[in-house]
Amino acid sequence: MAITKKTENDKIEILKRWIIQVRQATTITENGAEIAKTYHRVSYVPFSSHYDSDKKTWTHTDTDISKLDADVKAICVAAWTDEVKDDYKKWMETEGVPL
């Protein structure tokens, strides 16, 4: 009896122009037949944004995508244009919740 486990990114979506949402599927097979499948979602935005200690100035730190899977990284690079990044910063500073 051979049991194997495989995890793959089976869905990558762009939400609100700047959120990259990845659904990962983990499949367990026994002798080539699927016996279980679970899903996990993770999302990424272009920056980690927060107020500075003065509560007036925002700091936006680039999200490190260097360790992401190649397919996710490629979507981030394509989707996060300078215009999208600027729009995200503006949205965060006017409607977002400071961390």
C-alpha positions as CSV (number, residue, x, y, z in Angstrom):
1,M,0.0,0.0,0.0
2,A,1.6,3.3,-1.1
3,I,0.2,6.4,0.5
4,T,1.3,9.8,-0.9
5,K,0.7,13.4,0.0
6,K,0.9,16.2,-2.6
7,T,0.4,19.9,-2.0
8,E,-0.1,22.3,-4.9
9,N,-1.4,25.8,-5.5
10,D,-4.6,25.0,-7.4
11,K,-6.1,28.5,-7.5
12,I,-4.5,31.9,-7.6
13,E,-6.9,34.9,-7.6
14,I,-6.5,38.7,-7.6
15,L,-9.0,40.4,-5.3
16,K,-9.5,44.2,-5.0
17,R,-6.7,44.7,-7.5
18,W,-3.9,44.1,-5.0
19,I,-4.7,41.1,-2.9
20,I,-3.2,37.9,-4.2
21,Q,-5.1,34.9,-2.7
22,V,-3.7,31.4,-3.1
23,R,-5.7,28.3,-2.5
24,Q,-3.4,25.3,-1.7
25,A,-4.8,21.8,-2.2
26,T,-3.3,18.9,-0.2
27,T,-4.3,15.5,-1.7
28,I,-3.7,12.2,0.0
29,T,-3.7,9.2,-2.3
30,E,-3.5,5.5,-1.7
31,N,-2.4,3.3,-4.6
32,G,-3.2,6.1,-7.0
33,A,-6.7,6.6,-5.7
34,E,-7.6,9.9,-3.9
35,I,-8.7,9.2,-0.3
36,A,-8.6,12.8,1.1
37,K,-8.3,16.4,0.0
38,T,-8.1,19.6,2.1
39,Y,-7.7,23.2,1.2
40,H,-5.8,26.1,2.8
41,R,-5.9,29.7,1.7
42,V,-3.2,32.4,2.2
43,S,-3.2,35.9,0.9
44,Y,-0.6,38.6,0.1
45,V,-0.7,42.3,-0.3
46,P,2.1,44.6,-1.7
47,F,3.0,46.1,1.6
48,S,2.9,45.7,5.3
49,S,1.5,49.1,6.4
50,H,1.4,50.8,9.8
51,Y,1.3,54.1,11.5
52,D,4.6,55.4,12.9
53,S,4.7,56.2,16.6
54,D,3.5,59.7,16.0
55,K,0.2,58.3,14.7
56,K,0.3,60.7,11.7
57,T,2.9,59.1,9.4
58,W,2.4,55.8,7.5
59,T,5.2,53.4,6.8
60,H,4.8,50.9,3.9
61,T,7.3,48.0,3.9
62,D,7.5,45.9,0.7
63,T,6.2,42.3,1.0
64,D,9.1,39.9,0.6
65,I,8.0,37.6,-2.2
66,S,11.4,36.0,-2.8
67,K,10.5,32.7,-1.0
68,L,7.0,32.3,-2.6
69,D,6.4,29.5,-5.1
70,A,7.3,30.6,-8.7
71,D,3.7,30.7,-9.9
72,V,2.6,32.9,-7.0
73,K,5.7,35.2,-7.4
74,A,5.0,35.6,-11.1
75,I,1.4,36.7,-10.4
76,C,2.6,39.2,-7.7
77,V,5.1,40.7,-10.1
78,A,2.6,41.0,-12.9
79,A,-0.3,42.3,-10.7
80,W,1.6,44.7,-8.4
81,T,2.4,47.5,-10.9
82,D,3.5,50.9,-9.6
83,E,0.0,52.2,-10.1
84,V,-1.6,49.3,-8.1
85,K,1.0,49.8,-5.3
86,D,0.2,53.5,-5.2
87,D,-3.5,52.8,-5.1
88,Y,-3.0,50.3,-2.3
89,K,-1.1,52.9,-0.2
90,K,-3.8,55.5,-0.8
91,W,-6.5,53.0,0.2
92,M,-4.6,51.9,3.3
93,E,-4.1,55.5,4.4
94,T,-7.7,56.5,3.9
95,E,-9.8,53.4,4.5
96,G,-7.5,50.7,5.9
97,V,-7.0,49.8,9.5
98,P,-3.6,50.7,10.8
99,L,-1.7,47.8,12.4
